[in-house]
Amino acid sequence: MDDPRQSVQEADELLEQVAVQFAQSLTAARNDLRGGWDDNGAPGGVANDAGTSTEQLRGTLQDYRQLVNRLLSA
């Protein structure tokens, strides 16, 4: 390591890039999940209960749980 300060700065920049990509991936996953129950498919939308079956909602809830568990176990 020729320049320790430069190496640490590069590590910090890499972490920032990874954090941004992670946040974008998480947002995309959430939007996909939300699209399964929210007829508007957008944050803040109102679900149409008549258009989403109880079984679909159960499956979506399981998908949310799986995602949260993966995040917590990482």
Secondary structure, DSSP 4 states (H G I P E B T S, - for coil): ---HHHHHHHHHHHHHHHHHHHHHHHHHHHHHHHHTT-TT-STT----GGGS-HHHHHHHHHHHHHHHHHHHH-
